[in-house]
Amino acid sequence: MSPSPFDPSFDELPATLPVFPLPGVLLLPRGKLPLNIFEPRYLNMTRDALATDRLIGMIQPKPAEGGSEAGSRCLYRIGCAGRITQFAETDDGRFLITLTGVCRFVVDEEIASMRGYRRVIADWGPFAGDLEGDCDAELDRGLLVTRLKQYFDAQGITADWGVIEQTPDHRLVTTLAMVCPFESSEKQALLECDSLKSRASMMLALLDMAVADTSGGDHARH
């Protein structure tokens, strides 16, 4: 997948980034993430992003301690910024948006919130390569499809296998990493992989473990 001509260059990436903390939600460079925005603070965030560079940082909150809400928990150190590429309003006051992943970032520090939403100082340097497009995943398609069918069967997920067979490797790895219901920590590990090849390898390992857990009965993950 090649970067969009509408994406910012590295020098155009902002130092300050609004962030949307959501557990179990993964955005990867050039992946597409639909979001239903209804909380007032995130409606404010969306309006402000639309008025500026259209960038929002998706990041996972760390596991809850003492029942704290996702929006107030400490954040993982690495997230991914997405650009608003689709936008619609609803009659009941919601925004329906699609974020297209642009570049991952490291949280240097969290700064004062604005209009109710959280903001961070973002360090883009470690992931500058995200703006250059994807290399070959060197994927064993046959093995992936076999494991994926076993995993989907165990999870009760239906899929259009014809579409999957025709999807290029890089897009398939990105899409599956985002949509498969892996644990939050596993999604974070997929986000932090240093290459598409390593992400593909990790995803195969996660599928293997999930299938083995399911077939093991009492050892099923929960």
N, C-alpha and C positions, 0 to 999 in steps of 0.2 A: 504494500500500500504506500503510495506516495503522499507527501504532505499536500494539503490544499493550498492553492495560490492565495487564499484569503487568510491563511494562518499568519501570525506574527513571526518576524524573524527573531533570532536569539536576542539581538539588541533591543527589540521592541517589547520583550517580556517585562511585565511590571515588577517592581521590587515588592510592592504590597499587594496581597491577593486575598479576596474574600473566600472563605472556606465553608463548605457544607458537610458537616460530620454525619455520616450515615454508616452504621455497622452492617457488614456483610455486602456492601455495595462497592463494586470495583469498576473503575474507569481506566482504560489503557490508551496510549497514544493511537489515534485514528479509530478507536472504538466509538460506538454510538450508544449513548445512555439516555433513554427517555425518563423524564422526571415530572411528577405531578406536584406543583408548588402551591401550598395553601396556608402555611403558617405565616403570620404577618411579618416576622423578621426575615423570612426567606422570600416573601413577595418584595420586601424592600431591597434585599440583595439582588434579586433578578432585575428590578427596575434600575438599580444603580449600575449593574453590569451592562445592561442594554444601552445605557447612556454613555458608557465609556468604551472599554475594550472587549466587552462581551465574554470575559474570562471569569470562570468560577473554579475554585479548587475543590475537588472531591477528595475526602480523606476519611479514614475510619477512626472513630474514637476507640481508645483502649478499653478492654473489658471493664464492666461496671464494678464499682466498689460501693457497697452500701446502698444499692438501688438508685444511683444517680442516673439522670436522663442522658441520652446520647449527646445532646447539644451542649452539655456542660462538662463532659468528661475530658480528661487529658487525651491528647491526640497522638496517633502514631507519627513518626518523624517524617515519613515519606507519603506523598499524595500525588495526584495527577490533575493538572489543570485542563479544563475543557472549554471550548468556545461554543456559545449559543448559536446553533446553526438552524434550529427551527423553533418557532414561538407561536403560541396561540393563546387567546383569552377565552375563558368560559363565562357563561351567564351567572354562575354562582361565585364569581370572584377568584377563581384559580388561574394559574398560568400552567400551560402544558408546554414544556420545552424539551429540546434534545440537545445534549452536549456532545460534541465531537472532541475526543481526546487530542491534546496538542503536545504537552510535554510534562514529564514528572518533575517534582520539586522536592527539596529538603526544607523542612521548617527550621529556619534559623531561630525565630522566636515568635511568640504570639503577642500581638499588640492589642490596644484597647478596641473593644467592639465598636461598631458603628451602626446606628439604627437597628440595634438588636442582634446583628449577625457578627460572627467571629472573623478576625483577620489575622494574617501572619505575614512575616517577612520571609520571602521565598528565595532560596538559593537554587538557581536553575543549572549551575555549572556542571554538577555531576551527571546531568542527563541531557546535555546539549545534543547528543547524538539522536535523541528522539525526534528532532526536527529534520533529520536527514532521510527518513524512510527506513523501511525494514529490509534486512537481508534475508536470504533463504533460511527457512527453519530446519532444513534437512530432516524432514519429518517422515517417519515410517507410517504412511497413510493406512496401510492394511492393518497394522497393529493398533493404531489409534481408533479406527472405525470399529474393530472387534471389541476393544475395551469400552468404547463409548456405547455400543449397543448393550453390552452387559450392564454398564452403569445406568443407562436410561431405563432398562427393564427393571432393575432393582429399585429405582427411584419412581417408577411409574410415569416416566416422561415420554411423550410421543415426539417424533421428529420426522422431518421430510428428508429421507436419506438421499434422495436424488439431488436435492439442493446441497446437502453436505458434501456429497461426492464431487460436485462441481465447484465448490468453494476453494479458492487458492489457499495454500498452506498458511501464509501469514495471517490472512483474514480469519481462517478457521481457528487458529490458535488463540487469537485475540478475542473472538466472539465467544468461544467455549469457556475461556478463562473468566469472562465476565458473567456469563449466564448460568453456568453450572452452580448448583447450590452447595459449594464448598463452605467449610467453616471460615469465620472471619480471619483467623490467623493464617489459614491456608491461602486465602485471597490476598492477604498482605504479602505473603511470601512470593506469590505469583507476580504481584506488582513490582517487587524489588529485584526480580531476576535481571541479570545484566545483559541478557540478549534474548532474542526470540527463540533461538535454539535451546537455551537453558530453560526458558519458560515452557517450551513444548515437552522437554524431558521431565520437568517437575509435574506438569499436568498429567502425563502418563503415569507417573508414580502415584499421584493422588487418586487417579481412577483405579489403579491396581489395588491400592489400600482400601478404597471404598467398596470395591467389588468383593475383596477378601473378607472385609468386615461383615458385609451383608450375608455372604455365603456361610460365615461362621456362626450365624444365629445369635447366640448369647453375647457375642463380642461386637454386635452391631453398634455403631456410633450413635450417640443421642445427645 
